[in-house]
Amino acid sequence: MDDGSDWSADKLTALRLGRRLVAEVSATRPDRRAFVDVRPTWSEPDARARDEGWVRSDAGRGFRLEHWEYDSERVDGFDYDIGAALIKSADASDESELITVLSEWGVRPGLFVHPWDSGDPK
């Protein structure tokens, strides 16, 4: 696609390898922070690969998406979940549906980073 909805190669690879990605998005109030979380679904072949010490790539994975909002003063602490709110969630059966859900939510794939590069408390 030319509309910018495509994933970068490194992020698409991460998703296909079953890695979680996170995007910080606008919160409902200034004292809150919000994140959209994309978690690839795992299957029995993924579990077998993990048990054998390797990671399986799967271009046909499904995904679980969650949009969470947190009290900004608690994001960096142990009790980040106090006052947290699940804004919305969805399942996507494949990469195409993932793009569709993100488009409906107004979140571009280019916003996503690895969890350790985000402020997401999870």
PyMOL commands that set and color helices and strands:
alter all, ss='L'
color gray80, all
select helices_A, chain A and resi 9-16+44-51+95-105+109-111+115-117
alter helices_A, ss='H'
color red, helices_A
select strands_A, chain A and resi 21-25+32-40+63-71+85-92
alter strands_A, ss='S'
color yellow, strands_A
deselect
rebuild
show_as cartoon
